[in-house]
Amino acid sequence: MFKVLPKQTASMHTRDGVRLDADIYRPDAAGEFPILLMRQPYGRAIASTVVYAHPTWYAVQGYIVVIQDVRGRGTSEGEFKLFTNEIADGEDTVNWVANLPHSNGKVGMYGFSYQGMTQLYAAANQPAALKTICPAMIGYDLYTDWAYEGGAFCLQTNLAWAIQLATETARLRGDKVAYQALFTASRNLPLNNPEILQHLAPESFYHEWFAHPQADNYWAELSPKRYLQSVDLPMFHIGGWFDTYLRGTLHLYKDMAARSTTPQHLLIGPWAHLPWGRKVGNVDFGPKAASPVDRMQIRWFDQFLKDVDTGLLKEEPVCLFEMGSNIWRTFPKFPTPIQQSYYLSTTGLASIREDSGTLIENPKSKIQNCVDVLVHDPWRPVPALGGHAAIPAGVFERSHLDLRSDVLTYTTEPLETDLHLAGDVIVEIFCNADQPSYDLCAVLSEVHPDGQVYNITQGYVHCREGAKPPTKIQLQATCVRIAKGNALRLSLSVACFPAYSMNSGNSAINSSEILLNAQIITLTVSCGNEATSRVVLPIVADI
């Protein structure tokens, strides 16, 4: 352990002459130390302390810690353009910090969200000094992993983030009127009038993202995936079961684990995007759910930046928090579970009675040939509650939502033994609508004997005209133990607002047009031998 010198501020210049400012935390000792670098857009004094220990703590462990304002943010010069300059600026910064006084020339990076993204972009050109990264909660393909899910625009998280960034931009340029208006909007999202950004923040990325509803070249050019195909670095991947960007964390991890010659470790806790604590939503997952990330990162950095044998490479590389058991489980790779199907069966009243819709294992002997019908009214859409896409995210009691007539529910009998799930949950639904376009939201929940219902995971898909049945929904990956005596429930709806932009039922794309032209949508879900709607569960063995 080391004492730490008072924080110093230093500046560098990028290859195009823009000054970037950083705070430096250095051990008060002779000798050389590895560098830990974080590049972020929110004001470097924050240093992601909402989820990580303060940089001083990392410096105490024997590291020079550099927290930098990216271009156009904080006190750094230049114009902030979302992700656009992070490859070149990241490479220049790695080369700069590697040559700071008392540096041993080895650089590691850490951070989550945007700070995780800057790691990926900095690695793109493979600067020699960058030895390892610890990306947390990132988008690998920005279309599928960040801005859209199943072709549906992630309205609430995108709008909230855009307003947050735009508010800081207004503050930095001294625009008091815009700042006050945007700050107010950030506390009460203008979901029915996101055009406020067009008037007060015309430079916001939000407009471009909403205008590119397909996975076109715009997204390919922006996404780290395009630039990392020849990168081979040791990576410690960090995610949360209720994080908005878990798809990106798993996408990157699986890609790197399949092709990398260097260690790739994965840690997924029961957390939402922030904070990383034991309570997520309305559920307390116990003391073991408190974040172990800081200490694990130090072990990782000691291994790859100090050449210390920490024993890390002898451990299984995948560490997943199993909700329900509230313990950490380790695996040699991301689980390859046994897939078990539960089939939808109904008396036709699954939107009215909780006992009408059921999930059964044997489709041949008990399944009923019948249909369920729900009506989506855009005036009163099914509200978002928890999961990974809503604000706040996490686990919530949702029995009141399942009682709505625009939600279909299908429930198993109480389980005779504990059931352990780990991996992706897939839902396949034979359905049709009376409008050219509709959305489908699927929520998997745990039903307790007292009638309380808690969400486990969910997925969402935007269905366009001409799509062939069944409609497939990939739910967010999970790891959970369902206790004996509890039941599983699948809930289906046509909206999850405002987590996702509402489907108008037609081709309207502009946000104001969606609301103005929104149609009532009648959805029919078929069950039976000719329409085997089902949920596919990833079953793993108990420890």
Secondary structure by P-SEA (a helix, b strand, c coil): ccccccbbbbbbbcccbbbbbbbbbbccccbbbbbbbbbbccccccccccccccaaaaaaaccbbbbbbcccccccccccccccaaaaaaaaaaaaaaaccccccbbbbbbcaaaaaaaaaaaccccccccccccccccccccccccccccccccaaaaaaaaaaaaaaaaaacaaaaaaaaaaaaacccccccccccccccccaaaaaaaccccccccccccccccccccccccbbbbbcccccaaaaaaaaaaaaaccccbbbbbbcccccccccccccccccccccccaaaaaaaaaaaaccccccccccccccbbbbbccccbbbbcccccbbbbbbbbbbccccccccccccccccccccccccbbbbbbbbcccccccccccccccccccccccccccccbbbbbccccccbbbbccbbbbbbbcccccccbbbbbbbbbbccccbbbbccbbbbbbccccccccccccccbbbbbccccbbbbbbbcccccccccccccccccaaaaaaaccbbbbbbbbcccccccccccccccc
